[in-house]
Amino acid sequence: MTEVLTKFGLDWPKFLAQVIVFCTVYLILKRYAFGPILKVLQDRRQRIEEGEANLEKISQDLTEAEAQSASIISEANQKAEKLIAEARESAEAIGAKKTQEAVNEAKSIVDKARDAAQLEREQALAELKRDFSRLVVNTTSKVTGKVLTDEDQQKINSEAAAQVSN
């Protein structure tokens, strides 16, 4: 076997020196190069994992915030609809009240007009009776040719008034 190894160019002292140099370089690199590099890589991996966890937490918070905002918007819409309904009811109540006031006022105006018309009618009728009585008295005095006394005038007036009233 030694012969085969020698044929392939294996020189034991050089091989052992190379193995010792390789192990020494490996240990030095492991301690001063690989260790810090691996620590940096481990720290970076940990920060990435923390970032991913934070990203997931932020995503959950965003989902919760969206649900909460949807809930708030829904509640605001319900309140707005309720306020609109109350405003409509209030407007209808005010409209009904104003309509009733207008009807009452119109009724009052009609009643006042009716009373005024009745009063005018009565005044016109009284004036008509006076004028009619005067005409009857004047006509009677002209027809009879004599001056009527107050007693005669009252008698004629009452008879004329009685006939006009019927």
C-alpha positions in Angstrom: 0.0 0.0 0.0 2.8 2.3 0.6 4.0 1.6 -2.8 0.7 2.6 -4.3 0.6 5.8 -2.3 4.2 6.6 -3.3 3.2 6.1 -6.9 0.4 8.6 -6.6 2.9 11.0 -5.1 1.9 10.9 -1.4 4.8 12.0 0.7 3.9 11.3 4.4 5.8 14.1 6.0 4.5 16.7 3.5 1.0 15.2 3.8 1.1 15.4 7.6 2.4 19.0 7.4 -0.4 19.9 5.0 -3.0 18.3 7.3 -1.6 20.2 10.3 -1.6 23.5 8.4 -5.1 22.8 7.1 -6.4 22.1 10.6 -4.6 25.1 12.0 -6.1 27.4 9.3 -9.4 25.8 9.8 -9.4 26.4 13.6 -8.2 30.0 13.1 -10.8 30.6 10.5 -13.5 28.9 12.7 -12.6 31.0 15.7 -11.9 34.4 14.0 -13.8 34.3 10.7 -16.5 31.6 10.7 -17.7 32.4 14.2 -18.3 36.1 13.7 -19.7 35.5 10.2 -22.0 32.8 11.5 -23.0 35.0 14.4 -23.8 37.8 11.9 -25.8 35.4 9.8 -27.6 34.1 12.9 -28.4 37.7 14.0 -29.7 38.5 10.5 -31.8 35.3 10.4 -33.2 36.3 13.8 -34.0 39.8 12.7 -35.7 38.4 9.6 -37.8 36.1 11.7 -38.7 39.0 14.0 -39.6 41.1 11.0 -41.8 38.3 9.6 -43.5 38.0 13.0 -44.0 41.8 13.1 -45.3 41.7 9.6 -47.8 39.0 10.6 -48.8 41.0 13.7 -49.2 44.2 11.6 -51.3 42.2 9.1 -53.6 41.0 12.0 -53.8 44.5 13.4 -54.7 45.8 10.0 -57.4 43.2 9.6 -58.8 44.1 13.1 -58.6 47.8 12.3 -60.5 47.2 9.0 -63.1 45.2 10.8 -63.4 47.9 13.5 -63.7 50.7 10.9 -66.3 48.7 9.1 -68.2 48.3 12.4 -67.9 52.0 13.1 -69.1 52.9 9.6 -72.0 50.6 9.9 -72.9 52.1 13.3 -72.6 55.6 11.9 -74.8 54.7 8.9 -77.4 53.3 11.3 -77.3 56.4 13.4 -77.6 58.6 10.3 -80.6 56.6 9.1 -82.2 56.9 12.5 -81.6 60.7 12.5 -83.0 60.9 9.0 -86.1 59.0 10.0 -86.5 61.2 13.1 -86.1 64.3 10.9 -88.8 63.0 8.5 -91.1 62.3 11.4 -90.5 65.7 12.9 -91.0 67.4 9.5 -94.3 65.4 9.0 -95.4 66.4 12.5 -94.6 70.0 11.9 -96.3 69.9 8.5 -99.4 68.3 10.1 -99.3 70.9 12.8 -98.9 73.8 10.3 -101.7 72.3 8.2 -104.0 72.1 11.2 -103.1 75.7 12.2 -103.9 76.8 8.6 -107.2 74.9 8.7 -108.1 76.5 12.0 -107.1 79.9 10.8 -109.1 79.5 7.6 -112.1 78.3 9.7 -111.6 81.3 11.9 -111.5 83.6 8.9 -114.6 82.0 7.4 -116.4 82.3 10.7 -115.4 86.0 11.0 -116.5 86.6 7.4 -119.8 84.8 8.1 -120.3 86.9 11.2 -119.4 90.1 9.3 -121.8 89.1 6.5 -124.6 88.4 9.0 -123.9 91.8 10.7 -123.9 93.6 7.3 -127.1 91.8 6.4 -128.7 92.8 9.6 -127.5 96.4 9.2 -128.7 96.5 5.6 -132.1 95.0 6.7 -132.4 97.6 9.5 -131.5 100.4 7.1 -134.0 99.0 4.5 -136.7 98.9 7.2 -136.0 102.6 8.1 -135.9 103.7 4.5 -139.1 101.7 3.7 -140.8 103.1 6.8 -139.8 106.6 5.7 -141.1 106.0 2.2 -144.3 104.6 3.5 -144.8 107.6 5.9 -143.9 110.1 3.1 -146.2 108.4 0.6 -149.0 108.2 3.1 -148.7 111.8 4.0 -148.7 112.8 0.4 -151.6 110.6 -0.4 -153.7 111.7 2.5 -152.6 115.2 2.3 -152.2 115.7 6.0 -149.3 115.8 8.4 -148.9 112.6 10.4 -148.4 112.7 14.0 -145.7 110.8 15.8 -148.2 108.2 16.9 -149.4 107.7 13.3 -145.9 107.4 12.0 -145.0 104.8 14.6 -148.2 102.8 13.8 -147.4 102.8 10.1 -143.7 102.0 10.7 -144.6 99.0 12.9 -147.1 97.7 10.3 -144.6 98.1 7.5 -141.8 96.5 9.5 -144.1 93.5 10.3 -144.9 93.1 6.6 -141.2 93.4 5.6 -140.1 90.8 8.2 -142.6 88.3 6.9 
